[in-house]
């Protein structure tokens, strides 16, 4: 929708400042923030964790808590002042004229109520005159509008019976039930697979046009805001540092922070050992560490000068609808050298050549299953056949020394189950695993110390692996002592060396995990994994929960470790851009099986498996003008309890018409492996020539 000058904004925020009262002092979390949103317009708000994005969202609906308040400025919604409104007034507005979609839909839904009952409750609260039948009709219509499959069945289910994408669609439908004027979406796709994320973003664009609502879209994913936003506000340390049209900011970012964020994100074509990822040093200062009279970004900025440490820059307008808070906005090198990268950010260069027969891990026909407890009386009495979840169902993988194997696929495809089986945390039900020429088909507790020492794992959530009661140095030292890589009198010295190796320092040795940021905790986890000087490290989604700036630093650290120590890596992720940048080889998994495997250079060029094509099509580009792919996966991942016969992907495949002339092969027979050359193999009934021709034509 085009916005004209005479349109009145649905939301106007002017010089908003937010303060939290603590035991010792008042802490300013947000300072002098101004923006407006019109109907049919989306404002994207981006920045690292701790920048104040969600605090603004809470302020808009009056959810700042007992110790938070607006200290200055105004919030005008539909022309009415929101600051100072009573709780009764705010309750009438929330969920009615203003709706919020949160990051975790499971926390927004009542686990003990059916979906239909929860949605009916919302409808009737704001529309007292509406009958139960009328509310139910409206609910079905809205679920259909957000493309929910079989809404009549969904309303009878509980939240835990829905997939992540389905629960997020329910939350969006709930938010739109009463035709709100403003929709606030706070990290609504962060926890979703890339395929589900793509469909949700398509949905957001559709709904913006149909419902003509103003949308605030908060995220740290720049590709996401590029797809959905009309305007963009970049926040740092509670302030807006750059603001303007999304096209303007993506095409010509000016503030060093905005430019740094964009350089932190790997593009799909970036290769391992080629262009290095930029990373922003340091971290976002906490609210009580910020000085009011200087540039907040100066300590992390590669272009700072004396003025930055003497006073605070104003938010100056460079041109129509583009403002920047920087002293050097119109001065070189910021304006004149848009592609400049500081000299210290050098490419890693090529990695050592590894011969074909130098394998460190050989896995053949691996099977991992889980016993499924239905809870039925018949099962309890032994009258019902026991069912098993086929998490990994016959997977062959070979990993070479000093190479990285990336494993991608949607949640539930078996990536993590396979990784846990390799390290001995899940029992192997079939097949074999050889590590360094030794059969390791046994649980971790039965493996010898030498095998455990040579294989370590880095998990997605470092909080779940670090003991909050012990200093990080002590936890690293314990691993050093356990694996006996150095004499006892050198344990602390080795722990300090490891802290330095992951770009921390001696000052971190005595710190508790609670005193560290998310990126620092993940570095500690990596340091602990390095304590045994392993030959193989398995990384299970190690950067998916991190800000892009921290993500780039962790990726670069892992690559440097691999290059210096010759460590082999298995890297599990759902972000194909990150996997492409980080990996030598890639395996694509779907419902317990590998459907494509080969060198990274080959995997990302046609021909590729239709499932790989869908994953690639779902990647959001850092370009507001980029046309989104028309290929989207429909339906949900089938149950691994009873996977489809034949090709497991045939129920969702948009290329099935190419195989239709061969009868019902896809539905009845397992697809054969086809050799695309150079170690690249695709498991599909469709010929490689047909796949390549159709995929190249779809790009035109």
N, C-alpha and C positions, 0 to 999 in steps of 0.2 A: 504494500500500500504506500502510495506517495504521501508525504507529509507536507502540508502547505502552511504558510506562515500564520494564517489566521486560525488554525486549529489550536484549541486550548489543550495544554498537557493534561493527561490524566493524573500525573504525579509530578510535583515540583519539590525538589530538595534544595534548600539554600543555606550555605554556610553551616552545615550540620556538624556539631561536635558532640561526642559522647564520652562520658566520664564514668568510671567505676570507683566506688568507695572501698578502700581496703583498710586493714587494721592500722596502718601507719600513715597512709596518705591517699589522696585522690589520684587516680591514674587515668590519663586521657588515651582512650583507645582509638577514637576517630576524631579528625581535626579538619574543620572547614571544607566539608565535602558538598559539592553542588552538582546537580544534574536534573534533567527532566525527561519524561517519557510520554509520548503521545499514543493514542490508540493505534493498534496494528503495527507497533514498533517494538523491536527488541533491543534492549541495552545489555551488552555483555560486560560483566565486571570480572577482571582477572587479576591475579597476583598470587604470591606464595602464601602458604599457611601463616597466619598471624598478621596479615596485612589489614584486617578489619572488614573483609567482604561480608561474612556472615553476621557480624555485629550490626552492619547497616540494615541487613534484611530483618533482623530481630527488632531493630528500632522502628522500622516501618509498620510493624504490626503490634508494637508495644510489648515485646517479650524480652526486655533487657534484664529482668530479674529484680530482686529487692535492692541490690546495691548498684544498679546501673540507671543512669538517667541522661536525658539530653540536656547538655549544659549551655548550648547556644544553637541558634539557627532554627529553621522551621521545616516542617513536612506538611505539604498541602496535597491532599488527595481529593480529586474532583472539586477543587476549589475550597475545600474545608480544611482547617488546621487540625492536624492529628496530635501534635504535641500537647499534652495536658488533658487529653480527652479521658473521660471516666472509663473504668473497666467495662461497665454495661454498654457504653457506646462502642467500645472496641470489640466486644463480643458480637455485636450485631454486624460489624463490618468484616471481621475475620471469617473466612469460609463462605462469605456471601458476596461482598464487593471486592474483597482482596483474598486471594487463595495462595497457599504455599505448598510447593512440592519439595520434599527434603531428599537428602542423599540416600538414606537407608529406608526404603518403604516399609520394611518389617517393623521398624520402631514407630511408624506412624499408624500402623494397623493393630487392632486388638486381636491377639491370637486366639481368644476364646469365643469370638463372634464370627458368624458367617459373613462373607463379603457383602451379600445382599442386605443383611440386617444393618451392617455398618453404614452402607451408603444410604439406606432408607432413613436412618437416624439423622444423618446430615441434612438430607432433603427436608425432613419434617421439622427440624429445629429452626431452619430459616424460612420455612413456608408452612406455617401452622394450619393453613386452610387446606393443604394438600392431603388427599386420601392416601392410604397405603397402596391401593391399586394404581393410582396416578403416579405415586413416587416410584413404584416398581417399573412402570412403563417408561418413565423418564430415565431410570437407571439402565435399563436394557438398551435404550436408544444411545445413551452416552457411551456405554461399553462397546457397542457396535461402531460408534464414531471413532474410538481410539483403536479400532481394528483388533478387538479382543476376539479370539476364536471361541465360538460356542458360549456366548454370554449367559444363556439360560442355565447352563451347567456351572459356570464360574460363580454365579451369585449364591450357589448352594454350598460352595467350598469354603474351607478355612484358609487363612493366609499361607500356612505352611504347605498347603497342597498345590500352590502355584509356583511357577518359576520366577526368577528374578525379573525378567522382562515383563511377565504378566502382572506381578505385584506393582511394578512401576507404572504400568498402564492403568491399573486400578486407582493409584494415587492421582494420576493426571485426570482420570475421569471424575474422581471425587472433587478435585479442585475446580473442575469446569461445570459441575452440576447446576450451580446457581448463576451462570453467565457472569463471572466476575469481570470487573473493569481492569484489574491488575493481577497478574500471575507472577509470583516470585518463585524461581526455580533455583534451589541451592544445591549445587553439585548433583543434579539428578541422574547423571549417567556414569559417575565415577566408578561405581561398583559393578557396572554391566560389562558383558562381553562386547567386543567391537561390533559384532553383527547386530546385537540387540541395541547397542548405542546408536547405530546408523538408523534403524527403524524409528527409534524414539525421536531423534533429531528431525527426521522427515516429518514425523507426526507434529512436532512443535511448530514447524513452518506451516503445515497445513492448518493447524488450529489458530495460529496467529491471524491468518487471512480470514478464516471462517467466523471466528468469535470476535474479531476486531478488538482484542484486549491488548493492553500494554504488557510487556514481559520483561522482567529482570532475570537474566541468566548468569548465575554465579558459578565460576569454575576456575581451575588452574590449567585446563587443557586448551591450548591456543587453537588447535585444529577444530575443536568443538565450537568455540565462539565464532570462528571464521565461517562456519556453515550456517549459523542461525542468527547472527547479530547484524543489526543495522548500524548501531553505534557501539563504541567501546570505551570503557574507562579502565585504566590500568592503575591499580592501587599498590602503594608501598608504605609500610609502617604507619597505617592509619590515614594516609593522604592520597589524593588522586594526583599522580605525577604526569599522566598524559591522557588526553580525552579527545575524541573526535569520531568521525565516521569510521566504521570498521574497514572499509576499503582504503581510506587514507592511512590509517595506522599500520595496516598490513603491507601496503605498498611502500610506504615511506615513514617508518618509525623513527622518531627523533630522540626521545629520552634514552639515555644509556641503559636504563633498567628494561624498558620495552624491547630494545634491540638485543639485550643480553638474553631475555626470556626466549626470544625467537631463535637465537643462535643455539640455545640449549636443546632444541627439538631436532632429532634426526629426521631428514627427509627420506622418502622411500628409496631414492636412488643412491643414498650414501652407502659406501662399501667399507668393510672392515679394513683398517689400516690406511684408509684414504683420508678424506676430510675429517679433521678432529672436531669433536663436539666442544663448543665453548661452555664453560661453567662459571657461574657467578660465585666468587669466593665469599667466605663468611656466611652470615645468616641474618634473618630479619631481626632487628632489635626488639626485645620485649617492650611492652608499653611503659614500664617503669624505668627503662634504660634510655629513653628517647629524650634528646634535648630539643627545646622549642625554637632555638635560635640558629640552627644550622640546617644544612641539607642532610636529610636522614640517610640518603643513599651514598653519601660521600665516602664512608669507610670501605665500601665494596666497589666503588666506581673506578674504572680504568682511566677516566678522563677528568677526575676531580682536580681543582686548583685551590688557591688560597681563599677565594671568596666563598667557596662551598663550606668552609669550616668557620666562617665569620658571621654569616647571616643566612636566613632561610629564603630560598628563591620563591618568587611569586608564580602563580599559574598564569602565564602570559599567552595571549592569543597570537598564533603564528599566521593563521589565515582563517577563513570562515569555517567554523565547526572543527577547529583543531587547536588545542591548548596544551602547553607543555610547562612543567615546573622544573626548569633547568637554566642555570646561568649561561651555558654554552650552547643553547638551542640553535642560535644563528651563527655559531662560530665553528671553525675547523678544530678537530677533525670530525665532530659529530655530524655536521650538515654536509661537508664536502666529501667525506669518505665513508659512504654507507656500507661498504663491504669490508671495511678495515677490521681486522682481528688483532688484538694485542700480540706482540711478537712472542710472548711467553706461551701462547696457545699454539704449539707446533704439532703437525701431524705425527702419528705414531710410526708411520712407515710400514713397510712390508714385514710379515712374520716369517720365521724360518721355514724352509721347505721340509715337508715330512714325507717320507717314502710311503708307498701304498700299503706295504706289509707291516707297518709299525703301528699295530693296534694296541690300545690300552684296555678297551672294553668291547666284548663281543656278546651280544644278547640274541638268542634264537628262540623263536616261537614262545615268547614269554606270555604267561597267563597269570592274572591276578583277579581273584574273585572275592566277593564279600557275601556272607550269609545274610539273607533277607528275612527278617522276622515280621510277618504280617500281623501278628497279634491275634490271629483267629483261634478259636477253641479247637478246630479240627487240626490245626498245626500243632497246638500244644499237646493234643492227644496222640499225635503221630499218624493221623488219618489223612494228612495232606502232604503231598510231595514237597520237600524242602526246595526253596528257590534261591538262586544265587545271582548277585549282580556281577556281570562280566565287565569289570572295570578296564582290564587290559586283556585282549583276546588274540594272542598269537602275533606278537610284534618282534620283528628282527631289526636290530640296530648295531652298527659298528662305529666306534669312536676312535679316531687316530690320536696319537700323542701330540700335544701342543696345539690341538685344534678345538674349536667350539662347535658343539651341536646345538642348534636352537630347536626347541619343540614348541609348536603352536597349535592352537585349537580352542574351541569354546569350553566353558566350564562344564565338567562332566564327561569330557572326552577321554580321560584316563592319564593325562600328563603327570599330575602329582602322584597318582597311584603307582605309576611306573618308576618315578624317581624314588619313592619310598621303598619299593621292592628292591631297587638296586642297592640302596644303603642298608637294607635289612630291617626296615621299620614295618614292612608288610610281608606276609608270607607269600612265597611263590607257589602257585598251584599247578604250574606246568611250564615246560621249556627250561632253558639254561641261561646262566649268566657267568661269563668268565671275565675276571679282572686281573690284569697282569699275568695271564696264562693260568690262573687258579680258579677252580669252580667255587663260586660263593653263593650257591643256592641254599642259604641258611640264614636264620635271623641274626641280627646284630650281636645279641648276647652270646651267640655261639661262635662268632668269628674271632680269630686271633687278633692280638693287638696290632700286629704288623698290617693286616688288611684294613682295620679301622683307621690306622694312622694314615694310610695312603688315600683314603676316601673320606671327604668331609662334605657337609651340606650347609647352605645358607638359605634360611626360610624367608617367607614373605614378610612376616610380622616379627621384628626383633624383640618387641615387648614380651612375646610369648616364650622366648628362648633365653632372656637375660633375667637373672635373679635380682629383684629390686632391692634386696637387703644387703648386697655385697657390691663393693666398688668394681668398676669395669676392669681395672688393673688386676685385681685379685682374681677375677673370673678368667681373664686371659692367662694369668700366671698358673692357675690350676690346670688348664689345658696343656700348657708347656710342661709342667711337672709330670702330668699323666703320661704324655707320649715320649718323655725322656729323650728329646732331641738335643738337649744341652745338659751339662752337669748341674747338680742341685744348687751350687753356689752362683750359678749364672741365670737362674730362672727369672728373677726380676729384671735383669738386664735384657733378657730376650723378650720379655713382655713389653718393655719400653721400646725396644727395636720394632716390634710389631705395631705398636701405636704410631710410631713415626712412619712406618711403611704404609699405613692407611691414612696418612695426612692428618693425624691427630698429634698430640705431644705429651710430654711428661705431666703436664698439669691435669691431664685427663685420668691419670692412673688412680687417683683417690676419689674420683667423682662417682656418684651413684647413677644408675641408668635414668632415674627420674630427672636428673639435672642436664640431660642431653636432648638434643633435637632428634627428630626421626632419622635424618640422614646420618647424624653422628652415631646413633644406636646401630644403624645398619653397618657402618664402618667398623664398629666394635665387633659385630657378629662376623664380619669378614676377617678381622684380625684373629679372632678366636679359631676360625676355620683354618687359618694359615699356621696356627701354632704347631701343628704336626708336620708342616712342610709337605702337604699331600701332593700326589700326582694327579688327582681328580677332585674337582669341586663341583657339586651339583647345586645350582642356584634356582630355587623355586619361586618365581615371581618376585625377585629381590628388589625391584624398583617400582612396582605397579602402584604402591601406596605413597610414593614420594612426589614432591613438587618437581617440576621439570628441571629446575636448576640443580637440585640435589641429585636427581636421576642422572643427569649428564656427568656429574662429578663421580658418582659411584661406578657408572659404566666405564669411564676413563680409567679409574683406579683398577678395576678388574682386568682391563686390557693391558695396563702397564704391568700388573702382577704376572699375567700370562706370558708377556714378552720377556720379562726378566727371569722368571723361574721355570718356564716351560710347562706350566700346569695346564692340563686339559680341563675343559669346562662343558657341562651340560646346562643350557640356559633355557628355562621354561618361562614363557610369557604369552600374552594374548595380543600384544602390540607388535604388528608385523614390521613397522618401521624400525623399532628398537632391535628386533631380532635380526633384521637385514644388516643393520649397522654393526652388530656385535658378533655375528656368527659366520663360520666358514661353511657349514652344512646346515640344512634345515629339514626337519621331519614334520609333516602336517598330520595331526591325528584327528580322527572323527569316530566317536562312539566305540572307543577301545581298540581301533585299528589305525595303522599308518596308511594314508591314502596317497601320499606323495613324499618322496625323499630325494635329496640330491644336493649338489653344491648351491650355495645361496645365489650365485649369479644366474644359475639356470632356473631355480624355483620362481624367481620374480619376473621371468620372461615367458611368453606363450611358447609352447603349449603348457598349460597347467591344469590340474584337476579342477572340476567345477566348484568344489568346495574351497580350494585355494583361491579361485577367482572371486568367490563371494567374500572371503576374508579380505582380499586386496581391495575390492570395490567398497568395502565398508570403512576404510581408513579415511578419516577427515583430513583434508588438505589445508595447508596454511595459506589459503587463497580464497577470499570471499567470492571471487568471480569463477571459481572452479565449478563445473557442472557435476553434481552428484551422480554416481552411477545409477542406472535404472535397474540394476540387478540387486535384489534383496532376498535374503533367505526367508521363506514363509514357514509358518508352523514352528513347533518346538522340537528340541532334541528328543528323539525317541527314547524310551526307557531301556537302559542296559539290562534290565531284567528279562526283556523279551525283544531283542533287537530285530529289525526288519530282515526278512529273508533276501537273498541275493545281495545286491549292492546296498549297504546300510544307508547310503546317502540318497537313494532313489526317491524317498518320500518328500524330499525338499529340493531336489535337483531341478534347476531351470534349463538344463541342457538335455533333458531326457528325450526331447523330440529328435535329437540327432541319432539316437539309438533306437527309435521307434520302428524303423524298417527291419530291425533285427528281431522283431517279435517282442517278447516280454523278458528278455535277458536280464535287464536291470532288476526286475522283481523276483526272478527265479534263480539266477546263477550268480555265484561270486565272481566279481570282475577279475580279469587277468592283469598281471603286471606288464607294462609296456616300457621298453627301454628307449628313452629320449636322447641317449648319448651322454658321455662324460659323467657317468655315475648317476644321472637323473632318471628316476623311474616314477611312473604314474600308474595307479591301480584304477582302471576304468574300462568299460565296454566300448566307449567311443574311441575311434581311431585318433592317433596323434595329429594327423593331417586335418581331420574334421575339427578337432578342438582348436588347433592353431588358427585355422581359417576363420572360424566363428568368433574367436576371441580377438583377433586382430581387427575384424570388421566392426566389433562392438566398441572399439576404441576410436573409430573414425567418426 
